Structures are given as C-alpha cells and as structure tokens.
Amino acid sequence: MKRGLFILLLSFAFNGLKGQADSSRLAKSAIGIVRLDSLSGEVYDALHPYKLIMIGEMHGTKEPAEFVKGLAELFTNHRDSVLVGFEIPSAKMKEFLKEKTERSVFNSSFFTTVSTDGRGNEAWAGAISSLALNPKVKIFFFDTNVGDSKRNYLDRDSLMYIKIKKEFEKHPSFKIITISGNIHNMLLPYKNENKVAGFLSQDKELNLADKICSLNHVYKSGTMINNKGKGLQLYKVDNGNTEYSKFKKYEDYLFLFPSKQYAYTGVLFTRNVNAAKLISAGEASSTYNLKETYNEEDISVKEYLIKELNPIRENFRRINSISDWDTVLKRVVPPAEKLRFYFTGKKLEKVISRNGDGINQELTEYYLLRGELSFVYEKYFDKEDNFEKPEIVETKYYFGKGKLLHMANSHDCGAPFADDYLLNEEKRIKKHFEQLLKFK
C-alpha cells in the first residue's frame, strides 16, 4: 500500500468524528470489550439484529481477526449458524478447503507465499484454524482468483460482492461475518465507485440495506506491518487524542453510530493495535543470512565412532538432498521463532528452526531417522568476530537410540567432549525438539 493511500485510509477513518462520536454518545452507547475473542451478551444483543457483519482493517494487525473469531464463537454459542468470509482467493486455499485441518491452513499457498500486503499473517491463519473446529461455522474465501475477470483489479469489488451474495443464497438462515481491508467494507462510494458493502446494501434481491453492520477498526497507538512503498515493514502508529481515545471508561469497545449517513455503521476501538506476525516474509533483507543446508555431505575428519556415525551421516545426506517435498508446514512461535516441518508423504523427515535476524540469527536443523532424532545442525554468527562478514559457527550433534553419541564444533579441535557435557546437551536439545513438535 502506497504511503498516500495509507494516510488517506487513516484520515478517512477519523474524519467526521465530531458527528459520529462525542463523549456523551460514547458514555451512553459504547459497549466494553474485555477480550476480543470472548465477547459479552451485550455485544450479542447489539449485533444480533444484523444478517451481515463486515469487519474492516488495516492489514498487518492482530485485533480484527481476533474480533472475527470472537463474534463467530459468540453467535454459535447462541445457537446461530455462522459463515465467516476472508478476503483471500479461494484458489490459494485449496489445501484447506480439501482437508479442513490446521496443518492445511498453514500449508495453503496463500500462507506459504510471501505476503505483499500483510494478510498472510498468523492472526488470519489462527482465526481460520480455530473456527474450522466449530461445527456450526462454515468458512469461505471471497477475494478474486486469477481468471475471474479480464479486468480483475478494476472489477475486484463487484466480483467479491457476487461471491458473498452466492453464499447468502446458499445459506439464507446463516449469519455472515467478513473480514477485509477497510475500503472494501465501506457502505458509501469511495472515489465515486461502489465497494463490496455498497453493492450488497443496494442489492434488492438480498434486501440487506438495514441488515448490514459495517465496522472499521479504530485504534489509539501501537504497531502494524504495512507497506508504505518500500515493502512490508514494522511501523509504530499513533493517532493522537481523538474522541475515541479520550473516552477512558473502556480500553476496548464497540460503538455503533447514531445514524446511517456514514461509510461505516460503527467502530471497533482498541486502545492498542499490535502487528500480526507474517508467516512467510521472504529471505532476510540483512547482509547476514544463514542458509538451510542443501545437497551437502558430512565428511568425517577424525577416526572416531565411524561405524556408529556413518548411518547418521548417510541419512543427513539423503534428507538434505530432497528438493521436492510433499508437504512443508510453516509455523511462527512467539516471539520470533520461525519453524518449518518437512514431510515425505505423512513421514516427518526434517524440522528447521530460525530465530532472530541479521547477525543475531540462529538456525537449527533437526533430522529424523526411523522417526527418531538423528542429527542436529546448529549455526550462528560469531559476534566476537570484528570482520566485515563474521564467521559462521557450526555445531553438529549425532544421536543414536535416543542418546547423544558425539558432537563436533567448528571452533574446537574435534576431540571428544566429556560425558557429562554431552548429557546436558542431549537434555537441552531433546527438550526443545519435543516442544517444537507440538506445533506440527
């Protein structure tokens, strides 16, 4: 998103605040929210009359996706059936649409492809994964696919409107919740053109004019991952003192406008906004980047445990030579650990863990043999090295029958380590590996 558009979006969201909200109206009508993913009966009473609830966001933020998840759970707890739509092309979610599992969410091409606008984040993937477990929730995707139109970009809002309309026609008794960029859910024209919400509100067959609730996410300050013309980056944002932030009774709240003359029906206000971590952010832009091992051999330079270590080395060579994996599952473990699980068929062969960025990176590769940990390869930059390109320190760990048999470090002479040291390293590595496996 270019800088001008970014600023325009923010200014549009806050223009007309004097007419939409003041302290007396907020005090009378704002509904407090303690947790976005666990909403109160008061929120249900306010939103239940609507057939369609459209949540608009600045992509790259966590709170709107959490609110969507909370709304769906709230309605289904009150015995409503719910459709939840995400502004994602359905063609990029084939794996999920086929399997409906958490793994298939993260393995779908939308989330494994490098995100360009911030939607391919942990908050959206987590919301889809969580909602898929609720039997009263159905999930659909309404962004345009390649080939939907010869003028895909120009026709995008009208095409997305048609996709949502088809869901209404297939499920007339369902509540529908959507999440999209906050221009698409504008009820009024934008630059003299109808957006998705405008098309839906004017559709005479659906007759939704009074049954659409379009909410924009408004916030005081925090962080977001946004594109201001230089690619996706983490930014600090602060909207200053507005009528919304001056209202201190609640940290987070829902507020519906007193009239229908605005681009939105109301706002979801959160005092803080938090950047949503991207699942695929591409290669590190830093000068320093640790690369995953590919097509390499581990050659012994010492006549030590050759018979025991050769099968481990051969397995390492076999696995790191695979270029066409059946499944690559990606995860992000807060605060910063990025994981990849590599499968041939249903067999887990390798796990990659990357921590940090630039010179502070740490890369650890775990290789399995017959389902057991076999070889671990740790890499990091030597921060004591003052050269322009610091040396990479490598440590290799060899496991057999659940025990750490041997380890070798690029900074030592290759002599065997003491048994008690090996035992402590074995415990450390196995404990962390067991924790990682919980995320596959």
C-alpha positions as CSV (number, residue, x, y, z in Angstrom):
1,M,0.0,0.0,0.0
2,K,1.5,3.3,-1.0
3,R,2.1,6.0,1.6
4,G,-0.6,8.3,0.1
5,L,-3.2,5.6,0.3
6,F,-2.1,4.6,3.8
7,I,-2.5,8.2,5.0
8,L,-5.8,8.6,3.2
9,L,-7.2,5.5,4.9
10,L,-6.3,6.8,8.3
11,S,-7.7,10.2,7.7
12,F,-10.9,8.8,6.3
13,A,-11.4,6.7,9.4
14,F,-11.1,9.7,11.6
15,N,-12.8,12.4,9.5
16,G,-16.2,13.4,10.8
17,L,-15.6,12.2,14.3
18,K,-17.5,15.1,15.8
19,G,-20.6,13.9,14.0
20,Q,-20.1,10.3,14.8
21,A,-18.9,10.2,18.4
22,D,-18.6,12.5,21.3
23,S,-18.1,11.8,25.0
24,S,-21.9,11.8,25.8
25,R,-22.7,9.4,23.0
26,L,-19.8,7.1,23.8
27,A,-20.8,7.1,27.5
28,K,-24.3,6.2,26.6
29,S,-23.7,3.6,23.8
30,A,-20.2,2.2,23.9
31,I,-20.1,-1.5,24.8
32,G,-16.9,-2.5,26.7
33,I,-14.8,-5.4,25.5
34,V,-12.5,-7.3,27.9
35,R,-11.3,-9.9,25.4
36,L,-11.8,-9.7,21.7
37,D,-12.1,-13.5,21.3
38,S,-14.6,-13.9,24.2
39,L,-17.4,-11.4,23.8
40,S,-20.3,-10.5,26.1
41,G,-24.0,-10.9,25.8
42,E,-24.3,-7.1,25.4
43,V,-22.3,-7.3,22.2
44,Y,-24.6,-10.1,21.0
45,D,-27.7,-8.0,21.7
46,A,-26.2,-5.1,19.7
47,L,-25.2,-7.1,16.7
48,H,-27.7,-10.0,16.5
49,P,-30.3,-8.0,14.5
50,Y,-27.9,-7.8,11.6
51,K,-27.6,-10.5,8.9
52,L,-24.1,-9.4,7.7
53,I,-21.3,-8.0,9.8
54,M,-18.3,-6.7,7.9
55,I,-15.1,-6.0,9.7
56,G,-12.6,-3.6,8.0
57,E,-9.0,-3.5,9.0
58,M,-5.6,-2.1,8.1
59,H,-3.8,-5.3,7.0
60,G,-1.0,-6.5,9.2
61,T,-2.8,-6.1,12.5
62,K,-4.0,-8.7,15.0
63,E,-7.1,-7.3,16.6
64,P,-9.7,-7.5,13.8
65,A,-9.0,-11.2,13.2
66,E,-9.4,-11.9,16.9
67,F,-12.7,-10.0,16.9
68,V,-14.0,-12.1,14.0
69,K,-13.2,-15.2,15.9
70,G,-14.9,-13.9,19.0
71,L,-18.0,-12.9,17.0
72,A,-18.3,-16.3,15.4
73,E,-18.0,-18.0,18.8
74,L,-20.5,-15.6,20.3
75,F,-23.2,-16.3,17.7
76,T,-22.7,-20.0,17.7
77,N,-22.9,-20.1,21.5
78,H,-26.4,-18.5,21.0
79,R,-27.3,-21.3,18.5
80,D,-26.8,-19.3,15.4
81,S,-25.1,-20.9,12.4
82,V,-22.4,-18.7,11.0
83,L,-20.5,-18.2,7.7
84,V,-17.1,-16.4,8.0
85,G,-15.6,-15.0,4.9
86,F,-12.0,-14.0,4.5
87,E,-10.6,-11.6,1.8
88,I,-8.5,-14.4,0.3
89,P,-8.6,-16.0,-3.1
90,S,-10.2,-19.5,-2.8
91,A,-7.7,-20.9,-5.3
92,K,-4.9,-20.2,-2.8
93,M,-6.7,-22.1,-0.1
94,K,-7.2,-25.4,-1.9
95,E,-5.4,-27.4,0.7
96,F,-7.6,-26.2,3.5
97,L,-10.8,-26.5,1.5
98,K,-10.0,-30.1,0.9
99,E,-8.7,-31.2,4.3
100,K,-10.1,-28.6,6.8
101,T,-7.2,-29.1,9.2
102,E,-4.9,-26.6,11.0
103,R,-1.9,-28.0,9.1
104,S,-3.7,-27.4,5.7
105,V,-4.3,-23.8,6.7
106,F,-0.6,-23.0,7.1
107,N,0.3,-25.2,4.2
108,S,-2.1,-23.4,1.8
109,S,-0.3,-21.4,-0.9
110,F,-1.8,-18.1,0.4
111,F,0.2,-18.5,3.7
112,T,3.3,-20.2,2.2
113,T,3.7,-17.5,-0.4
114,V,5.5,-14.3,0.7
115,S,2.9,-11.8,1.8
116,T,2.8,-8.4,0.0
117,D,0.1,-6.6,1.9
118,G,0.2,-8.2,5.4
119,R,-2.8,-10.5,5.1
120,G,-0.7,-13.7,5.2
121,N,-0.2,-13.5,8.9
122,E,-0.5,-15.6,12.0
123,A,-3.7,-13.8,13.2
124,W,-5.7,-14.7,10.0
125,A,-4.3,-18.2,9.8
126,G,-5.0,-18.7,13.5
127,A,-8.6,-17.5,13.2
128,I,-9.3,-19.9,10.2
129,S,-7.7,-22.8,12.1
130,S,-9.7,-22.1,15.3
131,L,-13.1,-21.5,13.5
132,A,-12.6,-24.7,11.5
133,L,-13.0,-26.6,14.7
134,N,-16.5,-25.2,15.4
135,P,-19.1,-27.4,13.7
136,K,-21.6,-24.5,13.4
137,V,-19.1,-22.4,11.5
138,K,-18.5,-22.6,7.7
139,I,-15.6,-20.7,6.2
140,F,-15.4,-19.2,2.7
141,F,-13.0,-17.1,0.8
142,F,-14.2,-14.2,-1.4
143,D,-11.2,-12.4,-3.0
144,T,-10.8,-12.7,-6.7
145,N,-9.0,-15.6,-8.4
146,V,-6.8,-15.2,-11.4
147,G,-9.1,-15.5,-14.4
148,D,-12.2,-14.3,-12.7
149,S,-12.3,-11.3,-15.0
150,K,-10.1,-9.8,-17.7
151,R,-10.2,-6.6,-15.6
152,N,-9.6,-8.3,-12.3
153,Y,-8.3,-5.3,-10.4
154,L,-10.9,-2.9,-11.7
155,D,-13.8,-5.3,-11.2
156,R,-12.5,-6.6,-7.8
157,D,-15.1,-5.2,-5.5
158,S,-18.0,-6.2,-7.7
159,L,-16.6,-9.7,-8.1
160,M,-16.2,-10.0,-4.3
161,Y,-19.7,-8.8,-3.8
162,I,-21.0,-11.6,-6.1
163,K,-19.1,-14.2,-4.2
164,I,-20.6,-13.1,-0.9
165,K,-24.1,-12.9,-2.5
166,K,-23.8,-16.5,-3.6
167,E,-23.0,-17.5,0.0
168,F,-26.2,-15.7,1.2
169,E,-28.2,-17.6,-1.5
170,K,-26.8,-21.0,-0.4
171,H,-27.2,-20.3,3.3
172,P,-30.1,-17.9,3.8
173,S,-30.5,-18.7,7.5
174,F,-26.9,-18.1,8.4
175,K,-25.2,-15.0,10.0
176,I,-22.3,-13.9,7.8
177,I,-19.2,-12.3,9.1
178,T,-16.5,-11.0,6.7
179,I,-13.0,-9.5,7.2
180,S,-11.3,-7.4,4.6
181,G,-9.4,-4.2,4.0
182,N,-11.3,-1.2,5.4
183,I,-12.1,0.3,1.9
184,H,-13.9,-2.8,0.8
185,N,-16.5,-2.7,3.6
186,M,-17.4,1.0,3.0
187,L,-21.2,1.4,2.7
188,L,-20.7,4.7,0.8
189,P,-18.9,5.0,-2.6
190,Y,-15.1,5.5,-2.5
191,K,-13.8,7.7,-5.3
192,N,-17.2,7.6,-6.8
193,E,-17.2,3.8,-7.0
194,N,-19.2,1.3,-5.0
195,K,-17.3,-1.0,-2.8
196,V,-18.3,-4.5,-1.6
197,A,-20.5,-3.3,1.2
198,G,-22.2,-0.7,-1.1
199,F,-23.0,-3.3,-3.7
200,L,-24.5,-5.6,-1.0
201,S,-26.6,-2.9,0.6
202,Q,-28.1,-1.9,-2.7
203,D,-28.9,-5.4,-3.8
204,K,-32.7,-5.6,-4.0
205,E,-32.9,-9.4,-4.0
206,L,-30.9,-9.7,-0.8
207,N,-32.7,-6.8,0.8
208,L,-29.9,-6.1,3.3
209,A,-29.9,-2.3,3.5
210,D,-30.9,-2.3,7.1
211,K,-29.2,-5.6,8.0
212,I,-25.6,-4.8,7.3
213,C,-23.3,-3.7,10.1
214,S,-20.0,-2.4,8.7
215,L,-17.3,-1.8,11.4
216,N,-14.0,-0.1,11.0
217,H,-11.1,-0.9,13.3
218,V,-10.0,2.3,15.1
219,Y,-7.1,2.5,17.5
220,K,-5.0,4.9,19.6
221,S,-1.4,3.6,19.0
222,G,0.8,0.6,18.6
223,T,2.4,-1.3,15.8
224,M,1.4,-2.7,12.4
225,I,3.1,-4.4,9.5
226,N,2.4,-2.2,6.5
227,N,3.6,-1.3,3.0
228,K,4.4,2.4,2.5
229,G,6.1,1.9,-0.8
230,K,9.2,0.1,0.5
231,G,7.7,-3.3,1.1
232,L,6.2,-4.7,4.2
233,Q,7.8,-3.2,7.3
234,L,7.0,-2.9,11.0
235,Y,5.8,0.6,11.9
236,K,4.8,2.4,15.0
237,V,1.5,4.3,14.7
238,D,-0.2,6.9,16.9
239,N,-3.4,8.6,16.1
240,G,-3.2,11.1,19.0
241,N,-6.1,12.2,21.1
242,T,-9.4,11.6,19.3
243,E,-12.9,11.4,20.7
244,Y,-12.4,7.7,20.8
245,S,-9.2,7.6,22.7
246,K,-10.3,10.3,25.1
247,F,-13.1,8.1,26.2
248,K,-11.4,6.1,29.0
249,K,-14.1,4.1,30.5
250,Y,-13.1,1.1,28.4
251,E,-9.7,0.1,26.9
252,D,-11.5,-1.6,24.0
253,Y,-15.1,-1.2,23.0
254,L,-17.8,-1.5,20.3
255,F,-19.6,1.7,19.3
256,L,-22.4,1.9,16.7
257,F,-23.1,5.3,15.2
258,P,-26.4,7.0,15.9
259,S,-27.3,7.5,12.2
260,K,-26.7,5.7,8.9
261,Q,-25.1,8.6,7.0
262,Y,-21.6,7.4,7.3
263,A,-19.3,5.0,5.4
264,Y,-19.5,2.6,8.4
265,T,-22.2,1.5,10.8
266,G,-19.7,1.8,13.7
267,V,-16.2,1.1,15.0
268,L,-14.3,-1.5,16.9
269,F,-12.0,0.6,19.1
270,T,-8.9,-0.9,20.6
271,R,-6.6,1.4,22.6
272,N,-3.6,-0.6,21.4
273,V,-3.0,-2.1,18.0
274,N,-0.5,-4.9,17.5
275,A,1.4,-6.0,14.4
276,A,0.4,-9.5,13.2
277,K,3.4,-11.7,12.5
278,L,3.8,-12.7,8.9
279,I,4.0,-16.4,8.3
280,S,6.1,-16.0,5.1
281,A,8.2,-12.9,5.0
282,G,10.8,-13.9,2.4
283,E,14.5,-14.1,2.8
284,A,16.1,-11.8,5.4
285,S,17.0,-8.5,3.9
286,S,20.0,-8.2,6.1
287,T,23.6,-8.6,4.8
288,Y,23.8,-11.6,7.1
289,N,21.7,-14.7,6.4
290,L,22.1,-18.3,7.5
291,K,21.1,-20.7,4.7
292,E,19.4,-24.0,5.2
293,T,21.7,-27.0,4.3
294,Y,21.1,-28.4,0.8
295,N,22.9,-31.1,-1.0
296,E,25.8,-31.4,1.4
297,E,27.7,-34.3,2.9
298,D,29.0,-34.5,6.5
299,I,32.5,-35.8,6.0
300,S,34.4,-37.3,8.9
301,V,37.9,-35.8,9.5
302,K,38.5,-38.0,12.6
303,E,38.7,-41.7,13.0
304,Y,36.1,-41.7,15.7
305,L,32.9,-43.8,16.0
306,I,32.9,-44.2,12.2
307,K,30.6,-47.3,12.3
308,E,28.1,-45.6,14.6
309,L,28.1,-42.2,12.8
310,N,28.0,-43.3,9.2
311,P,24.3,-44.2,9.1
312,I,23.6,-40.8,10.6
313,R,25.7,-39.1,8.0
314,E,24.1,-41.0,5.2
315,N,20.6,-40.1,6.4
316,F,21.6,-36.4,6.7
317,R,22.8,-36.5,3.1
318,R,19.7,-38.2,1.9
319,I,17.3,-35.7,3.6
320,N,19.1,-32.5,2.7
321,S,19.3,-33.5,-0.9
322,I,15.4,-33.6,-1.3
323,S,14.2,-30.7,-3.3
324,D,10.6,-31.6,-3.9
325,W,8.8,-32.1,-0.6
326,D,5.3,-33.5,-0.4
327,T,4.4,-31.0,2.4
328,V,6.2,-28.1,4.0
329,L,4.3,-26.9,7.1
330,K,5.2,-23.4,8.4
331,R,4.7,-22.0,11.9
332,V,5.7,-19.0,13.9
333,V,6.2,-19.4,17.6
334,P,6.1,-16.1,19.5
335,P,8.1,-14.0,20.0
336,A,10.3,-14.7,17.0
337,E,11.0,-18.4,16.2
338,K,10.1,-19.5,12.7
339,L,9.6,-23.2,12.1
340,R,9.4,-25.4,9.0
341,F,8.3,-29.1,9.1
342,Y,9.3,-31.1,6.0
343,F,7.3,-34.3,5.1
344,T,7.6,-37.1,2.5
345,G,4.1,-38.5,2.4
346,K,3.0,-38.4,6.1
347,K,6.5,-39.0,7.3
348,L,8.3,-36.1,9.1
349,E,11.9,-36.0,7.9
350,K,13.3,-32.6,9.0
351,V,12.5,-29.6,11.2
352,I,14.0,-26.2,10.7
353,S,14.0,-23.5,13.4
354,R,15.2,-19.9,12.7
355,N,15.5,-17.3,15.5
356,G,16.4,-13.7,15.2
357,D,17.5,-11.6,12.2
358,G,20.8,-10.3,10.8
359,I,23.9,-11.0,12.9
360,N,21.7,-12.2,15.7
361,Q,20.3,-15.2,13.7
362,E,20.4,-18.7,14.9
363,L,19.5,-21.6,12.6
364,T,18.9,-25.2,13.9
365,E,18.2,-28.1,11.6
366,Y,16.8,-31.4,13.1
367,Y,17.0,-34.6,11.0
368,L,15.0,-37.8,11.8
369,L,15.8,-41.4,11.2
370,R,13.1,-44.0,11.6
371,G,11.0,-41.4,13.5
372,E,13.7,-40.6,16.0
373,L,16.1,-37.6,16.3
374,S,19.3,-38.5,14.4
375,F,21.3,-35.4,13.6
376,V,21.1,-31.7,14.7
377,Y,22.9,-28.9,13.0
378,E,23.2,-25.6,14.8
379,K,24.5,-22.4,13.1
380,Y,25.0,-18.9,14.3
381,F,27.3,-15.8,13.7
382,D,30.3,-15.3,15.8
383,K,29.5,-11.9,17.4
384,E,33.1,-11.6,18.7
385,D,34.4,-11.5,15.2
386,N,35.0,-7.9,14.1
387,F,35.5,-8.7,10.4
388,E,33.0,-7.2,7.9
389,K,31.5,-10.7,7.4
390,P,31.7,-12.6,10.7
391,E,32.4,-16.3,10.7
392,I,29.5,-18.8,11.0
393,V,29.9,-21.1,14.0
394,E,28.6,-24.6,13.4
395,T,27.9,-27.4,15.8
396,K,26.8,-30.9,14.9
397,Y,25.1,-33.4,17.2
398,Y,24.8,-37.1,16.4
399,F,22.1,-39.2,18.1
400,G,21.7,-42.9,18.2
401,K,18.9,-44.9,20.0
402,G,17.9,-41.7,21.8
403,K,21.4,-40.9,23.1
404,L,23.8,-38.1,22.0
405,L,26.8,-40.1,20.8
406,H,29.0,-37.4,19.6
407,M,29.2,-33.6,18.9
408,A,31.6,-31.5,16.8
409,N,32.1,-27.8,16.8
410,S,33.8,-25.8,14.1
411,H,35.8,-23.8,16.8
412,D,37.3,-26.8,18.6
413,C,39.9,-29.4,17.7
414,G,37.4,-32.2,17.2
415,A,38.4,-34.2,20.4
416,P,35.5,-36.0,22.1
417,F,33.5,-33.9,24.7
418,A,33.2,-35.1,28.3
419,D,30.3,-37.4,29.0
420,D,28.6,-35.0,31.5
421,Y,28.7,-32.2,28.9
422,L,27.2,-34.5,26.3
423,L,24.4,-35.5,28.7
424,N,23.5,-31.8,29.4
425,E,23.5,-31.0,25.7
426,E,21.3,-34.1,25.0
427,K,18.7,-33.0,27.5
428,R,18.7,-29.4,26.2
429,I,18.3,-30.4,22.5
430,K,15.7,-33.1,23.1
431,K,13.6,-30.8,25.4
432,H,13.5,-28.1,22.8
433,F,12.8,-30.5,19.9
434,E,9.8,-32.0,21.9
435,Q,8.4,-28.5,22.3
436,L,8.8,-27.8,18.6
437,L,6.9,-31.0,17.6
438,K,3.8,-29.7,19.4
439,F,3.4,-27.1,16.6
440,K,3.4,-29.5,13.6
